[in-house]
Structure formats: structure tokens, C-alpha cells
Amino acid sequence: MDVLVINGPNLNTLGLREPDIYGSTTLAEIEAGLVAQGAAAGLEVDTFQSNHEGAIIDRLHAARTDGTRFILINPGAFTHTSVAIRDAFAAVDIPFCEVHISNVHAREEFRRHSYLADLAVGVLAGFGPRGYLMAMDYVISRLVGR
Ligand code: DQA
């Protein structure tokens, strides 16, 4: 598998959760769009969602040996809290983009800090679900060259 898409806590409730902030698109719809976008470029995309920090870390460790070449992650609230997920990214050393549906810089102060952003290739925030597709567009140009 070429690209791993990880979504963190509460993102399984997209579509229901605070629709004024996160919109009405479900996670299943987002994931299906990413798989299709990757497939059209000849890339295999795997998706993973967990509400548990340790499960995300275990999935990152597995990525080291399963052929993952790039990771897209929306770490949800773990963005702002998790030294452990930061350390996992440093350990596996696979390039990644951080994606946020909302503009975290236009919300509460505590959402402005990310434990991952300085390790990421780039960060997309505030473009709604389209941000995932924009990030995948970058991944395709990086891995496939178009
Ligand atoms: C989020 C922003 C985070 O601050 C929040 O905790 C989330 C979602 C986003 O996609 O905008 O769960 O990552």
C-alpha cells in the first residue's frame, strides 16, 4: 500500500458532529474519495480511524514495514496533546501531511499548537473535507509525478 490515511478521535462522527464547523460530509465519504483519487493515479490507499492514541501509534509502527510511502493524518484533538504520536512519527520516519477540516488558527487558542506540524511536510487547515483531497493531490504529484 502506498498512502495511509489516518483519522483520530471523534472523526468517525463527521456528518453528525458540530456540522457548523465540520460540515455534513461523513468520514466514509471522505475515505472513499481519497481511495478513488489515489486509484486513478495508480496509488493504493489504506484508511484507518481510531479514537485511541495507542492504536494510532501501533498503526504508525506497522506502516514502517507495510510499504507505506506517505501518510495523511488528521490527528483530531491529539494534534494539540500528543507527544507520543509525535515520537511515533519521528520513529517511523515516513513523510506526512497534517490535515484539519476547520481552520484551527481561527478557533480557541489551544488549537493553535500542533505537536506534529514541524515534523510534517505541510499542513492544510480550514478547507473543509476538500483539504484531504488537496493533500492527496500533493501526494500524487510527489509519488507519481503528475
Ligand atoms: C480538527 C481540529 C481539532 O482541533 C479538533 O480537535 C478535531 C478536528 C479538524 O479537523 O479541524 O477533532 O482536527
Backbone and ligand atoms as CSV (ligand in chain L), in Angstrom:
chain,resi,resn,atom,element,x,y,z
A,1,MET,N,N,0.851,-1.189,0.000
A,1,MET,CA,C,0.000,0.000,0.000
A,1,MET,C,C,0.890,1.245,0.000
A,2,ASP,N,N,0.474,2.272,-0.708
A,2,ASP,CA,C,1.331,3.443,-0.902
A,2,ASP,C,C,1.049,4.587,0.077
A,3,VAL,N,N,-0.239,4.854,0.280
A,3,VAL,CA,C,-0.616,6.016,1.092
A,3,VAL,C,C,-1.525,5.551,2.226
A,4,LEU,N,N,-1.194,5.986,3.420
A,4,LEU,CA,C,-2.008,5.662,4.591
A,4,LEU,C,C,-2.711,6.936,5.058
A,5,VAL,N,N,-4.022,6.846,5.237
A,5,VAL,CA,C,-4.821,7.981,5.714
A,5,VAL,C,C,-5.295,7.652,7.126
A,6,ILE,N,N,-4.864,8.454,8.090
A,6,ILE,CA,C,-5.226,8.214,9.487
A,6,ILE,C,C,-6.118,9.346,9.982
A,7,ASN,N,N,-7.223,8.988,10.596
A,7,ASN,CA,C,-8.082,9.970,11.262
A,7,ASN,C,C,-8.187,9.622,12.734
A,8,GLY,N,N,-8.039,10.641,13.562
A,8,GLY,CA,C,-8.018,10.462,15.003
A,8,GLY,C,C,-9.397,10.576,15.646
A,9,PRO,N,N,-9.390,10.874,16.931
A,9,PRO,CA,C,-10.611,10.790,17.746
A,9,PRO,C,C,-11.738,11.708,17.276
A,10,ASN,N,N,-12.934,11.155,17.349
A,10,ASN,CA,C,-14.200,11.848,17.048
A,10,ASN,C,C,-14.443,12.063,15.555
A,11,LEU,N,N,-13.457,11.770,14.736
A,11,LEU,CA,C,-13.655,12.000,13.300
A,11,LEU,C,C,-14.555,10.938,12.681
A,12,ASN,N,N,-14.780,9.841,13.391
A,12,ASN,CA,C,-15.786,8.864,12.949
A,12,ASN,C,C,-17.194,9.444,13.031
A,13,THR,N,N,-17.367,10.553,13.728
A,13,THR,CA,C,-18.704,11.160,13.849
A,13,THR,C,C,-18.919,12.299,12.849
A,14,LEU,N,N,-17.988,12.468,11.915
A,14,LEU,CA,C,-18.176,13.529,10.907
A,14,LEU,C,C,-19.527,13.348,10.210
A,15,GLY,N,N,-20.164,14.461,9.935
A,15,GLY,CA,C,-21.507,14.407,9.350
A,15,GLY,C,C,-22.566,14.676,10.401
A,16,LEU,N,N,-22.270,14.241,11.638
A,16,LEU,CA,C,-23.191,14.470,12.758
A,16,LEU,C,C,-22.622,15.526,13.697
A,17,ARG,N,N,-21.308,15.509,13.819
A,17,ARG,CA,C,-20.598,16.304,14.811
A,17,ARG,C,C,-20.527,17.780,14.406
A,18,GLU,N,N,-20.974,18.682,15.283
A,18,GLU,CA,C,-20.834,20.132,15.082
A,18,GLU,C,C,-20.815,20.499,13.589
A,19,PRO,N,N,-21.923,20.276,12.867
A,19,PRO,CA,C,-21.914,20.473,11.415
A,19,PRO,C,C,-21.591,21.902,10.987
A,20,ASP,N,N,-21.832,22.865,11.870
A,20,ASP,CA,C,-21.481,24.256,11.531
A,20,ASP,C,C,-19.969,24.422,11.392
A,21,ILE,N,N,-19.205,23.578,12.088
A,21,ILE,CA,C,-17.742,23.647,12.000
A,21,ILE,C,C,-17.201,22.630,10.989
A,22,TYR,N,N,-17.749,21.411,11.043
A,22,TYR,CA,C,-17.136,20.317,10.281
A,22,TYR,C,C,-17.917,19.902,9.040
A,23,GLY,N,N,-19.122,20.481,8.838
A,23,GLY,CA,C,-19.883,20.169,7.630
A,23,GLY,C,C,-20.666,18.869,7.733
A,24,SER,N,N,-21.211,18.434,6.610
A,24,SER,CA,C,-22.121,17.286,6.618
A,24,SER,C,C,-21.531,16.049,5.937
A,25,THR,N,N,-20.310,16.154,5.435
A,25,THR,CA,C,-19.674,15.010,4.777
A,25,THR,C,C,-19.237,13.997,5.830
A,26,THR,N,N,-19.497,12.715,5.567
A,26,THR,CA,C,-19.101,11.679,6.530
A,26,THR,C,C,-17.658,11.244,6.276
A,27,LEU,N,N,-17.086,10.581,7.268
A,27,LEU,CA,C,-15.717,10.077,7.098
A,27,LEU,C,C,-15.680,9.020,5.997
A,28,ALA,N,N,-16.725,8.190,5.916
A,28,ALA,CA,C,-16.758,7.157,4.869
A,28,ALA,C,C,-16.713,7.806,3.486
A,29,GLU,N,N,-17.400,8.916,3.327
A,29,GLU,CA,C,-17.383,9.628,2.033
A,29,GLU,C,C,-15.987,10.199,1.737
A,30,ILE,N,N,-15.379,10.776,2.763
A,30,ILE,CA,C,-14.027,11.325,2.580
A,30,ILE,C,C,-13.059,10.215,2.195
A,31,GLU,N,N,-13.133,9.094,2.930
A,31,GLU,CA,C,-12.198,7.991,2.666
A,31,GLU,C,C,-12.410,7.417,1.267
A,32,ALA,N,N,-13.664,7.274,0.865
A,32,ALA,CA,C,-13.956,6.725,-0.471
A,32,ALA,C,C,-13.393,7.653,-1.549
A,33,GLY,N,N,-13.508,8.959,-1.330
A,33,GLY,CA,C,-12.977,9.923,-2.287
A,33,GLY,C,C,-11.462,9.816,-2.421
A,34,LEU,N,N,-10.792,9.617,-1.280
A,34,LEU,CA,C,-9.332,9.518,-1.295
A,34,LEU,C,C,-8.869,8.231,-1.959
A,35,VAL,N,N,-9.573,7.135,-1.683
A,35,VAL,CA,C,-9.213,5.849,-2.299
A,35,VAL,C,C,-9.369,5.951,-3.819
A,36,ALA,N,N,-10.457,6.586,-4.265
A,36,ALA,CA,C,-10.715,6.725,-5.705
A,36,ALA,C,C,-9.675,7.642,-6.350
A,37,GLN,N,N,-9.371,8.741,-5.663
A,37,GLN,CA,C,-8.376,9.694,-6.192
A,37,GLN,C,C,-7.005,9.020,-6.319
A,38,GLY,N,N,-6.637,8.244,-5.312
A,38,GLY,CA,C,-5.359,7.532,-5.363
A,38,GLY,C,C,-5.364,6.489,-6.467
A,39,ALA,N,N,-6.437,5.712,-6.552
A,39,ALA,CA,C,-6.517,4.636,-7.549
A,39,ALA,C,C,-6.400,5.199,-8.962
A,40,ALA,N,N,-7.008,6.362,-9.190
A,40,ALA,CA,C,-6.954,6.972,-10.524
A,40,ALA,C,C,-5.520,7.328,-10.910
A,41,ALA,N,N,-4.670,7.499,-9.899
A,41,ALA,CA,C,-3.258,7.818,-10.162
A,41,ALA,C,C,-2.377,6.580,-9.986
A,42,GLY,N,N,-3.008,5.427,-9.785
A,42,GLY,CA,C,-2.245,4.186,-9.639
A,42,GLY,C,C,-1.689,3.962,-8.246
A,43,LEU,N,N,-2.242,4.658,-7.261
A,43,LEU,CA,C,-1.765,4.507,-5.880
A,43,LEU,C,C,-2.778,3.745,-5.043
A,44,GLU,N,N,-2.265,2.871,-4.199
A,44,GLU,CA,C,-3.125,2.127,-3.281
A,44,GLU,C,C,-3.211,2.917,-1.972
A,45,VAL,N,N,-4.426,3.137,-1.511
A,45,VAL,CA,C,-4.655,3.958,-0.316
A,45,VAL,C,C,-5.332,3.109,0.754
A,46,ASP,N,N,-4.785,3.136,1.955
A,46,ASP,CA,C,-5.400,2.438,3.082
A,46,ASP,C,C,-5.903,3.493,4.070
A,47,THR,N,N,-7.032,3.218,4.701
A,47,THR,CA,C,-7.594,4.188,5.649
A,47,THR,C,C,-7.697,3.562,7.033
A,48,PHE,N,N,-7.545,4.412,8.044
A,48,PHE,CA,C,-7.580,3.937,9.425
A,48,PHE,C,C,-8.117,5.061,10.296
A,49,GLN,N,N,-9.069,4.724,11.164
A,49,GLN,CA,C,-9.580,5.713,12.136
A,49,GLN,C,C,-9.570,5.064,13.504
A,50,SER,N,N,-9.136,5.825,14.506
A,50,SER,CA,C,-9.252,5.329,15.874
A,50,SER,C,C,-9.457,6.488,16.835
A,51,ASN,N,N,-10.182,6.178,17.895
A,51,ASN,CA,C,-10.359,7.147,18.981
A,51,ASN,C,C,-9.292,6.964,20.061
A,52,HIS,N,N,-8.339,6.038,19.807
A,52,HIS,CA,C,-7.378,5.651,20.842
A,52,HIS,C,C,-5.948,5.983,20.408
A,53,GLU,N,N,-5.263,6.716,21.248
A,53,GLU,CA,C,-3.900,7.161,20.942
A,53,GLU,C,C,-2.980,5.973,20.655
A,54,GLY,N,N,-3.049,4.947,21.501
A,54,GLY,CA,C,-2.161,3.784,21.343
A,54,GLY,C,C,-2.413,3.055,20.034
A,55,ALA,N,N,-3.669,2.972,19.614
A,55,ALA,CA,C,-3.995,2.285,18.356
A,55,ALA,C,C,-3.403,3.048,17.171
A,56,ILE,N,N,-3.422,4.364,17.247
A,56,ILE,CA,C,-2.825,5.173,16.167
A,56,ILE,C,C,-1.311,4.962,16.144
A,57,ILE,N,N,-0.707,4.909,17.304
A,57,ILE,CA,C,0.743,4.674,17.384
A,57,ILE,C,C,1.087,3.290,16.834
A,58,ASP,N,N,0.289,2.283,17.199
A,58,ASP,CA,C,0.537,0.928,16.672
A,58,ASP,C,C,0.422,0.914,15.146
A,59,ARG,N,N,-0.565,1.638,14.608
A,59,ARG,CA,C,-0.737,1.668,13.144
A,59,ARG,C,C,0.456,2.365,12.474
A,60,LEU,N,N,0.955,3.416,13.124
A,60,LEU,CA,C,2.141,4.103,12.584
A,60,LEU,C,C,3.348,3.161,12.580
A,61,HIS,N,N,3.520,2.396,13.647
A,61,HIS,CA,C,4.653,1.457,13.696
A,61,HIS,C,C,4.531,0.422,12.579
A,62,ALA,N,N,3.315,-0.055,12.345
A,62,ALA,CA,C,3.096,-1.057,11.287
A,62,ALA,C,C,3.420,-0.463,9.915
A,63,ALA,N,N,3.208,0.831,9.763
A,63,ALA,CA,C,3.443,1.488,8.470
A,63,ALA,C,C,4.909,1.406,8.057
A,64,ARG,N,N,5.773,1.237,9.024
A,64,ARG,CA,C,7.212,1.177,8.733
A,64,ARG,C,C,7.554,-0.012,7.838
A,65,THR,N,N,6.765,-1.082,7.941
A,65,THR,CA,C,7.120,-2.303,7.204
A,65,THR,C,C,6.034,-2.765,6.235
A,66,ASP,N,N,4.982,-1.969,6.042
A,66,ASP,CA,C,3.906,-2.440,5.144
A,66,ASP,C,C,3.911,-1.725,3.789
A,67,GLY,N,N,4.974,-0.995,3.502
A,67,GLY,CA,C,5.097,-0.372,2.195
A,67,GLY,C,C,4.558,1.047,2.116
A,68,THR,N,N,4.104,1.583,3.230
A,68,THR,CA,C,3.574,2.955,3.229
A,68,THR,C,C,4.654,3.950,2.833
A,69,ARG,N,N,4.319,4.776,1.828
A,69,ARG,CA,C,5.303,5.755,1.342
A,69,ARG,C,C,4.965,7.166,1.787
A,70,PHE,N,N,3.713,7.389,2.166
A,70,PHE,CA,C,3.311,8.726,2.599
A,70,PHE,C,C,2.075,8.565,3.494
A,71,ILE,N,N,1.948,9.451,4.468
A,71,ILE,CA,C,0.803,9.399,5.390
A,71,ILE,C,C,0.085,10.746,5.378
A,72,LEU,N,N,-1.234,10.687,5.263
A,72,LEU,CA,C,-2.076,11.861,5.531
A,72,LEU,C,C,-2.714,11.623,6.882
A,73,ILE,N,N,-2.630,12.597,7.773
A,73,ILE,CA,C,-3.239,12.403,9.093
A,73,ILE,C,C,-4.011,13.632,9.524
A,74,ASN,N,N,-5.236,13.384,9.978
A,74,ASN,CA,C,-5.956,14.370,10.780
A,74,ASN,C,C,-5.950,13.794,12.193
A,75,PRO,N,N,-5.075,14.304,13.041
A,75,PRO,CA,C,-4.943,13.716,14.372
A,75,PRO,C,C,-6.046,14.149,15.334
A,76,GLY,N,N,-7.001,14.982,14.861
A,76,GLY,CA,C,-8.053,15.473,15.755
A,76,GLY,C,C,-7.430,16.159,16.959
A,77,ALA,N,N,-8.024,15.971,18.127
A,77,ALA,CA,C,-7.540,16.659,19.322
A,77,ALA,C,C,-6.148,16.198,19.742
A,78,PHE,N,N,-5.716,15.005,19.281
A,78,PHE,CA,C,-4.354,14.560,19.626
A,78,PHE,C,C,-3.294,15.484,19.024
A,79,THR,N,N,-3.682,16.240,17.993
A,79,THR,CA,C,-2.782,17.255,17.432
A,79,THR,C,C,-2.189,18.113,18.540
A,80,HIS,N,N,-3.054,18.490,19.466
A,80,HIS,CA,C,-2.699,19.516,20.452
A,80,HIS,C,C,-2.190,18.929,21.767
A,81,THR,N,N,-2.159,17.587,21.844
A,81,THR,CA,C,-1.815,16.965,23.133
A,81,THR,C,C,-0.735,15.894,23.062
A,82,SER,N,N,-0.512,15.301,21.879
A,82,SER,CA,C,0.188,14.013,21.890
A,82,SER,C,C,1.676,14.063,21.537
A,83,VAL,N,N,2.497,14.072,22.574
A,83,VAL,CA,C,3.938,13.893,22.383
A,83,VAL,C,C,4.200,12.477,21.869
A,84,ALA,N,N,3.353,11.522,22.285
A,84,ALA,CA,C,3.566,10.118,21.906
A,84,ALA,C,C,3.373,9.909,20.398
A,85,ILE,N,N,2.375,10.555,19.800
A,85,ILE,CA,C,2.192,10.429,18.348
A,85,ILE,C,C,3.329,11.155,17.630
A,86,ARG,N,N,3.750,12.264,18.147
A,86,ARG,CA,C,4.932,12.952,17.568
A,86,ARG,C,C,6.139,12.008,17.551
A,87,ASP,N,N,6.385,11.357,18.684
A,87,ASP,CA,C,7.538,10.460,18.775
A,87,ASP,C,C,7.403,9.291,17.809
A,88,ALA,N,N,6.170,8.813,17.603
A,88,ALA,CA,C,5.952,7.712,16.660
A,88,ALA,C,C,6.289,8.148,15.243
A,89,PHE,N,N,5.896,9.345,14.860
A,89,PHE,CA,C,6.245,9.847,13.520
A,89,PHE,C,C,7.764,9.960,13.375
A,90,ALA,N,N,8.415,10.448,14.410
A,90,ALA,CA,C,9.876,10.566,14.352
A,90,ALA,C,C,10.506,9.184,14.227
A,91,ALA,N,N,9.922,8.194,14.897
A,91,ALA,CA,C,10.479,6.835,14.883
A,91,ALA,C,C,10.323,6.177,13.521
A,92,VAL,N,N,9.144,6.332,12.896
A,92,VAL,CA,C,8.921,5.605,11.633
A,92,VAL,C,C,9.526,6.335,10.448
A,93,ASP,N,N,9.687,7.648,10.584
A,93,ASP,CA,C,10.378,8.430,9.547
A,93,ASP,C,C,9.749,8.277,8.161
A,94,ILE,N,N,8.421,8.361,8.089
A,94,ILE,CA,C,7.689,8.354,6.814
A,94,ILE,C,C,7.126,9.764,6.635
A,95,PRO,N,N,7.299,10.373,5.448
A,95,PRO,CA,C,6.796,11.743,5.279
A,95,PRO,C,C,5.278,11.805,5.417
A,96,PHE,N,N,4.805,12.921,5.971
A,96,PHE,CA,C,3.356,13.039,6.188
A,96,PHE,C,C,2.890,14.480,6.064
A,97,CYS,N,N,1.587,14.616,5.777
A,97,CYS,CA,C,0.902,15.912,5.823
A,97,CYS,C,C,-0.132,15.868,6.925
A,98,GLU,N,N,-0.277,16.988,7.625
A,98,GLU,CA,C,-1.299,17.136,8.666
A,98,GLU,C,C,-2.480,17.887,8.050
A,99,VAL,N,N,-3.663,17.335,8.214
A,99,VAL,CA,C,-4.866,17.941,7.627
A,99,VAL,C,C,-5.875,18.243,8.741
A,100,HIS,N,N,-6.463,19.435,8.671
A,100,HIS,CA,C,-7.577,19.775,9.570
A,100,HIS,C,C,-8.727,20.309,8.736
A,101,ILE,N,N,-9.915,19.869,9.050
A,101,ILE,CA,C,-11.108,20.323,8.335
A,101,ILE,C,C,-11.358,21.803,8.635
A,102,SER,N,N,-11.259,22.151,9.898
A,102,SER,CA,C,-11.506,23.541,10.303
A,102,SER,C,C,-10.193,24.326,10.310
A,103,ASN,N,N,-10.321,25.639,10.319
A,103,ASN,CA,C,-9.136,26.488,10.451
A,103,ASN,C,C,-8.801,26.588,11.942
A,104,VAL,N,N,-7.889,25.732,12.372
A,104,VAL,CA,C,-7.569,25.655,13.804
A,104,VAL,C,C,-6.994,26.975,14.332
A,105,HIS,N,N,-6.500,27.813,13.446
A,105,HIS,CA,C,-5.917,29.094,13.883
A,105,HIS,C,C,-6.966,30.169,14.120
A,106,ALA,N,N,-8.199,29.881,13.708
A,106,ALA,CA,C,-9.279,30.858,13.893
A,106,ALA,C,C,-10.215,30.433,15.023
A,107,ARG,N,N,-9.757,29.450,15.820
A,107,ARG,CA,C,-10.626,28.935,16.890
A,107,ARG,C,C,-9.967,29.187,18.259
A,108,GLU,N,N,-10.195,28.294,19.208
A,108,GLU,CA,C,-9.624,28.513,20.540
A,108,GLU,C,C,-8.086,28.520,20.468
A,109,GLU,N,N,-7.489,29.239,21.393
A,109,GLU,CA,C,-6.028,29.364,21.457
A,109,GLU,C,C,-5.336,27.985,21.506
A,110,PHE,N,N,-5.929,27.044,22.274
A,110,PHE,CA,C,-5.240,25.756,22.455
A,110,PHE,C,C,-5.143,24.960,21.160
A,111,ARG,N,N,-5.969,25.315,20.153
A,111,ARG,CA,C,-5.903,24.582,18.874
A,111,ARG,C,C,-4.788,25.102,17.974
A,112,ARG,N,N,-4.142,26.177,18.379
A,112,ARG,CA,C,-3.102,26.758,17.515
A,112,ARG,C,C,-1.793,25.994,17.585
A,113,HIS,N,N,-1.609,25.243,18.655
A,113,HIS,CA,C,-0.346,24.497,18.755
A,113,HIS,C,C,-0.530,23.058,18.296
A,114,SER,N,N,0.401,22.607,17.440
A,114,SER,CA,C,0.422,21.211,16.999
A,114,SER,C,C,1.745,20.587,17.414
A,115,TYR,N,N,1.657,19.377,17.986
A,115,TYR,CA,C,2.872,18.636,18.319
A,115,TYR,C,C,3.493,17.976,17.091
A,116,LEU,N,N,2.786,18.027,15.950
A,116,LEU,CA,C,3.263,17.325,14.758
A,116,LEU,C,C,3.749,18.259,13.650
A,117,ALA,N,N,3.221,19.478,13.614
A,117,ALA,CA,C,3.349,20.325,12.426
A,117,ALA,C,C,4.792,20.542,11.975
A,118,ASP,N,N,5.710,20.674,12.906
A,118,ASP,CA,C,7.093,20.955,12.484
A,118,ASP,C,C,7.792,19.720,11.907
A,119,LEU,N,N,7.203,18.543,12.113
A,119,LEU,CA,C,7.754,17.326,11.503
A,119,LEU,C,C,7.110,17.053,10.150
A,120,ALA,N,N,5.961,17.701,9.890
A,120,ALA,CA,C,5.182,17.421,8.676
A,120,ALA,C,C,5.811,18.073,7.454
A,121,VAL,N,N,5.535,17.473,6.286
A,121,VAL,CA,C,5.904,18.126,5.023
A,121,VAL,C,C,5.099,19.411,4.889
A,122,GLY,N,N,3.822,19.363,5.261
A,122,GLY,CA,C,2.960,20.532,5.190
A,122,GLY,C,C,1.701,20.326,6.008
A,123,VAL,N,N,0.979,21.430,6.199
A,123,VAL,CA,C,-0.252,21.407,6.987
A,123,VAL,C,C,-1.336,22.103,6.186
A,124,LEU,N,N,-2.513,21.482,6.111
A,124,LEU,CA,C,-3.675,22.093,5.466
A,124,LEU,C,C,-4.763,22.240,6.517
A,125,ALA,N,N,-5.304,23.425,6.665
A,125,ALA,CA,C,-6.344,23.639,7.667
A,125,ALA,C,C,-7.354,24.645,7.156
A,126,GLY,N,N,-8.629,24.334,7.312
A,126,GLY,CA,C,-9.669,25.311,7.021
A,126,GLY,C,C,-10.357,25.146,5.685
A,127,PHE,N,N,-9.994,24.128,4.928
A,127,PHE,CA,C,-10.594,23.943,3.606
A,127,PHE,C,C,-11.711,22.906,3.618
A,128,GLY,N,N,-12.168,22.550,4.814
A,128,GLY,CA,C,-13.225,21.548,4.905
A,128,GLY,C,C,-12.701,20.195,4.429
A,129,PRO,N,N,-13.617,19.269,4.098
A,129,PRO,CA,C,-13.199,17.942,3.644
A,129,PRO,C,C,-12.313,18.002,2.400
A,130,ARG,N,N,-12.443,19.084,1.625
A,130,ARG,CA,C,-11.627,19.262,0.416
A,130,ARG,C,C,-10.127,19.269,0.751
A,131,GLY,N,N,-9.792,19.649,1.976
A,131,GLY,CA,C,-8.386,19.670,2.384
A,131,GLY,C,C,-7.712,18.314,2.222
A,132,TYR,N,N,-8.458,17.246,2.497
A,132,TYR,CA,C,-7.879,15.898,2.328
A,132,TYR,C,C,-7.535,15.666,0.852
A,133,LEU,N,N,-8.451,16.088,-0.033
A,133,LEU,CA,C,-8.232,15.870,-1.469
A,133,LEU,C,C,-7.068,16.727,-1.969
A,134,MET,N,N,-6.955,17.940,-1.419
A,134,MET,CA,C,-5.842,18.818,-1.791
A,134,MET,C,C,-4.518,18.183,-1.359
A,135,ALA,N,N,-4.515,17.610,-0.170
A,135,ALA,CA,C,-3.298,16.943,0.316
A,135,ALA,C,C,-2.974,15.738,-0.564
A,136,MET,N,N,-3.993,14.981,-0.952
A,136,MET,CA,C,-3.771,13.805,-1.806
A,136,MET,C,C,-3.240,14.231,-3.175
A,137,ASP,N,N,-3.692,15.370,-3.646
A,137,ASP,CA,C,-3.187,15.908,-4.910
A,137,ASP,C,C,-1.669,16.110,-4.808
A,138,TYR,N,N,-1.235,16.648,-3.673
A,138,TYR,CA,C,0.204,16.824,-3.442
A,138,TYR,C,C,0.917,15.467,-3.429
A,139,VAL,N,N,0.313,14.499,-2.729
A,139,VAL,CA,C,0.941,13.165,-2.610
A,139,VAL,C,C,1.104,12.543,-3.995
A,140,ILE,N,N,0.078,12.692,-4.839
A,140,ILE,CA,C,0.144,12.128,-6.192
A,140,ILE,C,C,1.282,12.778,-6.972
A,141,SER,N,N,1.392,14.099,-6.868
A,141,SER,CA,C,2.473,14.757,-7.613
A,141,SER,C,C,3.823,14.312,-7.070
A,142,ARG,N,N,3.916,14.061,-5.787
A,142,ARG,CA,C,5.184,13.647,-5.181
A,142,ARG,C,C,5.547,12.202,-5.527
A,143,LEU,N,N,4.555,11.318,-5.486
A,143,LEU,CA,C,4.856,9.891,-5.673
A,143,LEU,C,C,4.767,9.449,-7.125
A,144,VAL,N,N,3.880,10.087,-7.895
A,144,VAL,CA,C,3.642,9.636,-9.276
A,144,VAL,C,C,4.225,10.640,-10.268
A,145,GLY,N,N,4.315,11.873,-9.835
A,145,GLY,CA,C,4.905,12.895,-10.696
A,145,GLY,C,C,3.933,13.523,-11.665
A,146,ARG,N,N,2.656,13.593,-11.256
A,146,ARG,CA,C,1.722,14.341,-12.110
A,146,ARG,C,C,0.699,15.081,-11.266
L,1,DQA,C1,C,-9.692,19.009,13.800
L,1,DQA,C2,C,-9.357,20.211,14.688
L,1,DQA,C3,C,-9.024,19.767,16.091
L,1,DQA,O1,O,-8.726,20.882,16.904
L,1,DQA,C4,C,-10.205,19.040,16.693
L,1,DQA,O2,O,-9.872,18.558,17.984
L,1,DQA,C5,C,-10.697,17.935,15.828
L,1,DQA,C6,C,-10.799,18.172,14.392
L,1,DQA,C7,C,-10.148,19.447,12.384
L,1,DQA,O3,O,-10.170,18.586,11.507
L,1,DQA,O4,O,-10.493,20.605,12.169
L,1,DQA,O5,O,-11.107,16.883,16.305
L,1,DQA,O6,O,-8.523,18.219,13.651
